[in-house]
Amino acid sequence: MRYEIKLAIDYDYAAPSDHLRNLARLLPPDIPGAQRVLARRLTLDPAPDERHDGLDFFGNAVTSVVWHRPVADVRFELSARIERLAQPVPLDLSPPLPKLGAEIAAETTLAPTAPHHFLGASPRVVPCPEITAFARAVTTRTMTAATAVARLGHALHKHMTFDAEATTVDTPPREAFARGRGVCQDFTHVMIAGLRGIGIPAGYVSGFLRTFPPPGQPRLEGADAMHAWVRAWVGREMGWIEFDPTNDQAAGVDFVTVAVGRDYDDVAPIRGALRSAGRAETRQAVDVLPLDTE
């Protein structure tokens, strides 16, 4: 499935900012066997005085920009054409949960995709006894790791309600879980905490979700903005799998990946620093348009 993706993020500052610096993770990558970049372009208005495009530790495309003059507003605009490749439904070759630890220990590499980076605490996801207890209650020790991922995702989808007003970007997973409400970032962070709590390495995926649902099916939550879902390492044979607890489904051709990391801190679409006064306002608009008929 091919998609035309357009994203605009606008920042308006109460007073012109001085020495504005930003890091943007907005460019979708090539993923062998899963995602192909046909075209991509990130433009900024006004144009920055400095721009550098590179990769971070996890292989995400990072654009570093600096303005040395006062700036009252900034627009980040992404235009991309992406092809998502259909994947066959995999056989569950993951080990039972009690044996997953041995397979993690057998991984001697510390490459960016190594499961070791995704098992312990990270800046936004720390151990939470309540979430771990929930994960243990909905899984069993005889389950395979892949089955446990899906079972926890299903359970969280039932436990939590999508509510764009319930949380902010800084709400910790413990609080979102206790409220039982939140957005895709909250669903994802809570599921990551639960998976890590039962010994499954888990990370965060940011990206886009198609705006047009299949015929006869309801529109998916989170389609008007950038989306988030979970990736989990379920053993040497299967490696990484992905699940979207917000919409209670495995991530497939409807999902376009932009960046991966341990939690939102590693994949934030835009981070920055500036000198200014007053508040800043931000707006985001996303269009994900299928180019192929199914």
C-alpha positions in Angstrom: 0.0 0.0 0.0 1.3 3.4 -1.0 0.5 6.6 0.9 0.8 10.3 0.4 1.6 11.9 3.7 1.4 15.6 4.6 2.2 17.0 8.0 2.3 20.6 9.1 3.4 21.7 12.6 3.1 25.4 13.5 4.7 27.2 16.4 3.6 30.8 17.3 5.6 32.6 20.0 4.1 35.4 22.1 7.4 37.3 21.6 10.1 36.8 18.9 12.5 34.1 20.0 16.2 34.5 20.0 18.6 31.7 19.1 15.9 29.1 18.5 17.2 25.5 18.2 15.2 22.4 17.3 15.7 18.7 16.8 13.1 17.1 14.5 12.4 13.4 14.0 9.8 13.6 11.2 11.3 11.8 8.2 10.0 8.2 7.7 12.8 5.7 7.1 13.3 2.7 4.8 12.7 -0.5 6.7 13.9 -3.6 4.8 10.9 -5.8 4.0 8.4 -3.6 5.6 8.6 0.1 4.5 10.0 1.8 1.4 10.5 5.5 1.1 9.6 6.7 -2.4 10.0 10.4 -1.6 10.4 12.6 1.4 11.0 16.2 2.1 11.1 18.3 5.3 10.9 22.1 4.8 10.9 24.9 7.4 9.5 28.4 7.2 11.4 30.6 7.8 14.4 28.8 6.5 16.9 28.1 9.4 20.4 29.6 9.4 21.9 26.2 10.1 20.6 22.7 9.2 22.1 19.3 9.6 20.5 16.0 8.8 21.8 12.8 10.4 20.9 9.7 12.4 20.5 9.1 16.1 21.6 6.0 18.0 18.4 4.1 17.1 18.8 4.9 13.4 16.1 7.6 13.3 16.5 10.5 10.9 17.2 13.6 12.9 17.1 17.2 11.5 18.9 19.8 13.6 18.1 23.4 12.9 19.2 26.7 14.3 18.0 30.3 13.8 20.4 33.1 14.8 17.8 35.8 14.3 14.5 36.6 16.1 11.7 34.3 14.9 8.0 34.9 15.7 6.6 31.7 14.2 7.9 28.5 12.6 6.3 25.9 10.4 7.7 22.4 9.9 6.2 20.8 6.8 6.7 17.2 5.8 5.7 15.8 2.4 6.4 12.1 1.8 5.3 9.2 -0.3 5.7 5.8 1.5 5.0 2.2 0.5 4.1 -0.2 3.3 4.7 -3.8 2.4 2.2 -6.4 3.5 3.6 -9.0 5.9 2.5 -12.6 6.1 0.8 -13.6 9.4 3.8 -15.1 11.3 3.8 -18.4 13.1 4.2 -17.9 16.8 7.8 -19.2 17.3 8.4 -17.2 20.4 9.4 -19.0 23.6 7.2 -19.3 26.7 7.7 -16.4 29.1 9.9 -18.2 31.6 12.4 -19.0 28.8 12.5 -15.5 27.2 15.1 -14.3 29.7 17.6 -16.8 28.6 17.2 -15.7 25.0 17.7 -12.1 26.0 20.8 -13.0 27.9 22.1 -14.9 24.8 22.0 -11.7 22.8 25.6 -10.5 23.2 25.3 -7.4 21.0 24.5 -3.9 22.2 23.5 -2.7 18.7 20.5 -0.3 18.6 18.1 -3.2 18.0 19.3 -5.3 20.9 16.6 -6.1 23.4 18.8 -5.0 26.4 18.1 -1.3 25.7 14.3 -1.9 26.1 14.0 -3.9 29.3 14.9 -1.6 32.1 13.6 1.9 33.1 13.7 4.7 30.6 13.1 8.5 31.0 9.3 8.3 30.7 8.7 4.6 31.7 9.8 3.5 35.1 8.7 0.4 37.0 5.1 0.6 38.2 3.8 -2.1 40.5 0.2 -1.5 39.6 0.8 -1.8 35.9 3.0 -4.9 36.4 0.3 -6.5 38.5 -2.2 -5.9 35.8 0.1 -7.4 33.1 0.6 -10.5 35.3 -3.1 -10.8 35.9 -4.0 -11.0 32.2 -1.1 -13.3 31.2 0.1 -16.7 32.3 3.6 -18.2 32.6 2.7 -20.8 30.1 2.0 -18.3 27.4 4.4 -17.6 24.6 5.9 -14.1 24.6 4.1 -13.1 21.4 0.7 -14.3 22.9 1.4 -12.3 26.0 2.0 -9.1 24.0 -1.3 -9.5 22.2 -3.1 -10.4 25.4 -1.9 -7.4 27.3 -2.7 -5.1 24.4 -6.3 -6.4 24.3 -6.7 -6.0 28.0 -5.4 -2.4 28.0 -7.7 -1.5 25.2 -10.6 -2.7 27.4 -9.3 -1.0 30.5 -8.5 2.4 29.0 -10.7 4.9 27.1 -9.3 7.2 24.4 -9.8 10.7 25.7 -7.8 13.6 24.2 -8.6 15.8 27.2 -7.6 13.5 30.0 -3.8 13.8 29.8 -1.0 16.0 28.6 2.3 15.1 26.9 4.0 14.9 30.3 1.5 12.6 32.1 3.3 9.6 33.5 2.1 6.1 32.7 1.1 5.4 36.3 -1.4 8.3 36.3 -2.9 7.5 32.9 -3.4 3.9 33.9 -5.0 4.9 37.2 -7.4 7.2 35.3 -8.1 4.6 32.7 -8.0 7.4 30.0 -5.6 9.0 27.6 -4.3 9.2 24.1 -2.1 6.9 22.0 1.0 8.1 23.8 -0.5 7.0 27.2 -1.7 3.6 25.9 1.7 3.0 24.5 3.7 4.0 27.6 1.4 1.9 29.8 1.8 -1.1 27.6 5.6 -0.7 27.5 5.6 -0.5 31.4 3.5 -3.7 31.6 5.6 -5.7 29.1 8.8 -4.7 30.8 7.3 -5.6 34.2 6.8 -9.2 33.0 10.2 -9.4 31.4 9.4 -8.6 27.7 11.6 -5.9 26.1 9.4 -3.2 24.7 9.8 0.2 23.0 7.9 3.1 21.4 7.1 3.7 17.8 6.0 7.0 16.4 4.4 7.4 13.0 1.2 7.8 11.0 -2.0 6.0 10.8 -4.1 6.0 7.6 -7.1 8.3 7.7 -9.4 6.1 5.5 -10.6 3.0 7.3 -11.4 -0.2 5.3 -15.0 -0.3 3.9 -17.6 -1.1 6.6 -15.2 -0.5 9.5 -15.1 2.4 11.9 -12.6 5.1 11.7 -9.5 4.5 13.8 -8.7 6.7 16.8 -5.7 9.0 16.5 -5.8 9.4 12.7 -5.7 13.2 12.8 -2.3 13.5 14.3 0.9 11.5 14.6 0.3 8.2 16.2 2.1 5.9 18.6 2.2 2.1 19.2 4.4 -0.6 20.8 7.2 -2.8 19.6 8.2 -5.8 21.6 11.1 -8.3 21.4 9.7 -11.8 21.7 12.8 -14.0 21.2 15.6 -14.7 18.7 13.3 -16.5 16.2 10.7 -13.8 15.8 12.6 -10.7 16.9 10.5 -7.5 17.1 6.7 -7.4 16.7 4.4 -4.4 16.9 1.0 -3.9 18.5 -1.3 -0.8 18.7 -3.2 -1.0 22.1 -5.1 2.2 21.2 -6.9 0.4 18.4 -6.5 -3.2 19.6 -4.6 -4.6 16.6 -1.2 -5.6 15.3 0.5 -2.9 13.4 0.3 -3.6 9.7 0.1 -1.8 6.3 -2.1 1.0 7.9 0.9 2.1 10.0 3.8 4.2 8.7 6.8 4.3 11.0 8.8 7.5 11.6 11.0 6.7 14.6 11.6 4.1 17.3 13.0 4.3 20.8 12.6 3.4 24.4 9.8 5.9 25.0 8.5 9.2 23.8 11.7 11.0 24.9 13.6 9.2 22.2 11.2 9.9 19.4 9.6 13.3 20.1 8.7 14.8 16.7 10.2 18.2 17.7 12.3 19.2 20.7 13.9 22.6 21.1 15.3 25.4 23.2 14.8 29.1 22.8 14.9 32.5 24.6 11.6 34.2 24.5 8.8 35.7 26.7 5.2 34.6 27.1 3.5 31.4 25.9 3.9 29.5 22.7 1.1 27.9 20.8 1.3 24.9 18.5 -0.9 23.3 15.9 -0.6 20.1 14.0 -2.4 18.9 10.9 -1.9 15.4 9.3 -3.2 13.8 6.1 -2.4 10.2 5.3 -4.0 9.4 1.9 -3.9 5.9 0.4 -2.8 5.9 -3.3 -3.7 2.3 -4.1 -7.1 0.6 -4.1 -7.5 -2.5 -2.1 
